């Protein structure tokens, strides 16, 4: 039994998935990533109903052509 649990842990630690499409619908989702998270995508759309909060010691936004901000008030600094 203990060796089965160790085998499951080993597979879980080194599990990679390749899928054509993945859909998730959840009420709440929490992820705690200790070291590094990376997303590589052709396009990313993030639609937030109320508040989007992003915090970091350093933040970088880079664009080759254009960055657009549209708001009633914009506070920098």
N, CA, C and O of each residue as an XYZ file, in Angstrom:
308
protein
N       0.826     -1.194      0.000
C       0.000      0.000      0.000
C       0.869      1.256      0.000
O       0.607      2.189     -0.759
N       1.897      1.287      0.843
C       2.785      2.437      0.935
C       3.514      2.667     -0.381
O       3.709      3.815     -0.779
N       3.921      1.601     -1.064
C       4.606      1.740     -2.346
C       3.655      2.289     -3.408
O       4.088      3.017     -4.302
N       2.370      1.952     -3.325
C       1.386      2.516     -4.258
C       1.251      4.021     -4.060
O       1.170      4.772     -5.032
N       1.226      4.458     -2.819
C       1.126      5.888     -2.521
C       2.368      6.608     -3.035
O       2.254      7.685     -3.619
N       3.537      6.039     -2.831
C       4.769      6.637     -3.330
C       4.736      6.726     -4.855
O       5.171      7.727     -5.426
N       4.230      5.699     -5.511
C       4.115      5.718     -6.972
C       3.174      6.808     -7.450
O       3.464      7.492     -8.431
N       2.060      6.974     -6.774
C       1.097      8.023     -7.129
C       1.723      9.395     -6.924
O       1.559     10.281     -7.763
N       2.435      9.580     -5.826
C       3.122     10.859     -5.580
C       4.136     11.151     -6.669
O       4.221     12.283     -7.145
N       4.907     10.148     -7.072
C       5.913     10.333     -8.110
C       5.252     10.757     -9.419
O       5.727     11.679    -10.082
N       4.174     10.099     -9.792
C       3.459     10.444    -11.026
C       2.880     11.854    -10.930
O       2.932     12.612    -11.898
N       2.334     12.207     -9.778
C       1.750     13.537     -9.599
C       2.813     14.624     -9.694
O       2.533     15.705    -10.212
N       4.009     14.370     -9.214
C       5.075     15.356     -9.269
C       5.569     15.596    -10.688
O       6.019     16.698    -11.003
N       5.494     14.607    -11.531
C       6.038     14.718    -12.877
C       4.956     14.557    -13.938
O       5.200     13.953    -14.982
N       3.781     15.083    -13.687
C       2.660     14.900    -14.591
C       2.585     16.064    -15.589
O       2.495     17.221    -15.180
N       2.620     15.771    -16.869
C       2.435     16.749    -17.931
C       1.200     16.355    -18.718
O       0.928     15.171    -18.917
N       0.448     17.366    -19.168
C      -0.753     17.094    -19.946
C      -0.671     17.803    -21.285
O      -0.217     18.944    -21.372
N      -1.105     17.129    -22.306
C      -1.220     17.725    -23.627
C      -2.664     17.526    -24.068
O      -3.104     16.395    -24.277
N      -3.401     18.629    -24.210
C      -4.805     18.550    -24.592
C      -5.084     19.581    -25.671
O      -4.373     20.579    -25.785
N      -6.100     19.343    -26.445
C      -6.509     20.279    -27.481
C      -7.313     21.417    -26.870
O      -7.161     22.569    -27.278
N      -8.158     21.114    -25.910
C      -8.992     22.127    -25.277
C      -9.256     21.722    -23.834
O      -9.521     20.556    -23.542
N      -9.180     22.706    -22.930
C      -9.459     22.470    -21.527
C     -10.423     23.549    -21.057
O     -10.132     24.739    -21.178
N     -11.552     23.146    -20.529
C     -12.535     24.086    -19.993
C     -12.745     23.781    -18.523
O     -12.852     22.623    -18.118
N     -12.803     24.848    -17.727
C     -13.063     24.698    -16.304
C     -14.151     25.697    -15.916
O     -14.155     26.836    -16.385
N     -15.055     25.270    -15.073
C     -16.080     26.156    -14.534
C     -16.155     25.864    -13.044
O     -16.614     24.802    -12.622
N     -15.693     26.832    -12.260
C     -15.641     26.645    -10.819
C     -16.202     27.878    -10.126
O     -16.242     28.961    -10.709
N     -16.632     27.712     -8.892
C     -17.113     28.849     -8.114
C     -15.937     29.628     -7.530
O     -15.932     30.858     -7.582
N     -14.955     28.946     -6.983
C     -13.757     29.564     -6.444
C     -12.552     28.717     -6.815
O     -12.641     27.492     -6.896
N     -11.433     29.378     -7.040
C     -10.204     28.660     -7.360
C      -9.037     29.343     -6.661
O      -8.908     30.566     -6.718
N      -8.197     28.569     -6.009
C      -7.024     29.086     -5.307
C      -5.810     28.294     -5.776
O      -5.837     27.065     -5.824
N      -4.754     29.010     -6.118
C      -3.497     28.351     -6.486
C      -2.377     28.986     -5.679
O      -2.273     30.211     -5.615
N      -1.565     28.184     -5.081
C      -0.397     28.658     -4.359
C       0.818     28.079     -5.078
O       1.067     26.875     -5.027
N       1.558     28.939     -5.738
C       2.725     28.511     -6.495
C       3.947     29.051     -5.777
O       4.110     30.264     -5.640
N       4.794     28.165     -5.326
C       5.912     28.570     -4.483
C       7.007     29.285     -5.261
O       7.603     30.228     -4.742
N       7.288     28.865     -6.492
C       8.473     29.401     -7.157
C       8.161     30.183     -8.429
O       8.506     31.363     -8.497
N       7.533     29.596     -9.430
C       7.458     30.225    -10.752
C       6.236     29.732    -11.508
O       5.921     28.542    -11.483
N       5.552     30.644    -12.176
C       4.444     30.276    -13.065
C       4.636     31.012    -14.379
O       4.982     32.193    -14.391
N       4.414     30.320    -15.474
C       4.592     30.920    -16.797
C       3.462     30.482    -17.705
O       3.067     29.316    -17.704
N       2.943     31.424    -18.482
C       1.933     31.125    -19.489
C       2.444     31.613    -20.833
O       2.828     32.775    -20.966
N       2.452     30.750    -21.817
C       2.792     31.138    -23.180
C       1.544     30.919    -24.015
O       1.018     29.809    -24.090
N       1.073     31.995    -24.644
C      -0.177     31.892    -25.386
C      -0.144     32.836    -26.576
O       0.592     33.822    -26.576
N      -0.935     32.533    -27.578
C      -1.102     33.436    -28.706
C      -1.840     34.694    -28.280
O      -1.482     35.798    -28.690
N      -2.859     34.533    -27.468
C      -3.638     35.646    -26.930
C      -4.124     35.265    -25.539
O      -4.395     34.096    -25.265
N      -4.232     36.258    -24.667
C      -4.794     36.047    -23.333
C      -5.834     37.126    -23.104
O      -5.550     38.313    -23.270
N      -7.030     36.726    -22.725
C      -8.102     37.662    -22.403
C      -8.494     37.410    -20.962
O      -8.788     36.278    -20.578
N      -8.497     38.465    -20.167
C      -8.874     38.366    -18.762
C     -10.036     39.332    -18.535
O      -9.834     40.546    -18.544
N     -11.228     38.821    -18.336
C     -12.411     39.637    -18.098
C     -12.782     39.518    -16.630
O     -13.064     38.425    -16.138
N     -12.781     40.642    -15.937
C     -13.040     40.651    -14.501
C     -14.285     41.475    -14.255
O     -14.381     42.610    -14.722
N     -15.237     40.921    -13.529
C     -16.519     41.580    -13.290
C     -16.385     42.788    -12.373
O     -17.063     43.793    -12.587
N     -15.522     42.715    -11.351
C     -15.462     43.794    -10.365
C     -14.063     44.397    -10.265
O     -13.828     45.464    -10.833
N     -13.150     43.774     -9.582
C     -11.844     44.357     -9.305
C     -10.733     43.413     -9.738
O     -10.777     42.218     -9.443
N      -9.751     43.941    -10.429
C      -8.537     43.190    -10.770
C      -7.408     43.774     -9.935
O      -7.110     44.963    -10.048
N      -6.782     42.966     -9.108
C      -5.711     43.403     -8.223
C      -4.469     42.593     -8.546
O      -4.489     41.363     -8.491
N      -3.400     43.277     -8.880
C      -2.122     42.618     -9.142
C      -1.065     43.330     -8.301
O      -0.999     44.559     -8.299
N      -0.247     42.574     -7.594
C       0.751     43.162     -6.709
C       2.057     42.396     -6.850
O       2.066     41.167     -6.919
N       3.142     43.127     -6.890
C       4.437     42.480     -6.938
C       5.525     43.447     -6.544
O       5.334     44.663     -6.581
N       6.657     42.912     -6.170
C       7.793     43.761     -5.848
C       8.201     44.556     -7.086
O       8.576     45.724     -6.975
N       8.131     43.948     -8.236
C       8.399     44.612     -9.506
C       7.355     44.151    -10.511
O       6.974     42.980    -10.515
N       6.888     45.060    -11.364
C       5.939     44.715    -12.423
C       6.432     45.324    -13.728
O       6.893     46.465    -13.752
N       6.336     44.571    -14.797
C       6.789     45.032    -16.105
C       5.697     44.738    -17.122
O       5.202     43.615    -17.207
N       5.330     45.746    -17.884
C       4.418     45.579    -19.016
C       5.155     46.085    -20.244
O       5.593     47.235    -20.281
N       5.291     45.241    -21.235
C       6.003     45.625    -22.457
C       5.107     45.380    -23.654
O       4.358     44.404    -23.694
N       5.190     46.272    -24.629
C       4.453     46.098    -25.871
C       5.318     46.591    -27.019
O       6.068     47.555    -26.864
N       5.220     45.937    -28.165
C       5.972     46.381    -29.339
C       5.308     47.578    -30.007
O       6.001     48.432    -30.562
N       3.969     47.658    -29.966
C       3.290     48.713    -30.705
C       2.517     49.678    -29.818
O       2.712     50.888    -29.931
N       1.650     49.190    -28.944
C       0.738     50.097    -28.258
C       0.316     49.527    -26.913
O       0.108     48.322    -26.765
N       0.195     50.415    -25.939
C      -0.439     50.109    -24.657
C      -1.579     51.098    -24.510
O      -1.372     52.303    -24.650
N      -2.775     50.611    -24.232
C      -3.948     51.472    -24.126
C      -4.543     51.336    -22.732
O      -4.762     50.227    -22.244
N      -4.802     52.473    -22.098
C      -5.502     52.495    -20.819
C      -6.703     53.413    -20.994
O      -6.571     54.527    -21.501
N      -7.857     52.951    -20.579
C      -9.088     53.728    -20.710
C      -9.809     53.663    -19.377
O     -10.234     52.591    -18.945
N      -9.949     54.825    -18.714
C     -10.587     54.841    -17.400
C     -11.065     56.253    -17.087
O     -10.632     57.232    -17.696
N     -11.956     56.323    -16.136
C     -12.413     57.628    -15.661
C     -11.262     58.371    -14.983
O     -11.087     59.572    -15.190
N     -10.479     57.656    -14.174
C      -9.298     58.218    -13.514
C      -8.151     57.228    -13.655
O      -8.355     56.019    -13.553
N      -6.962     57.730    -13.886
C      -5.744     56.915    -13.929
C      -4.745     57.534    -12.959
O      -4.385     58.702    -13.104
N      -4.296     56.764    -11.976
C      -3.350     57.255    -10.974
C      -2.029     56.523    -11.177
O      -1.982     55.298    -11.065
N      -0.977     57.240    -11.467
C       0.364     56.666    -11.593
C       1.250     57.311    -10.544
O       1.320     58.538    -10.458
N       1.914     56.514     -9.761
C       2.822     57.083     -8.770
C       2.366     56.841     -7.429
O       3.019     57.256     -6.471
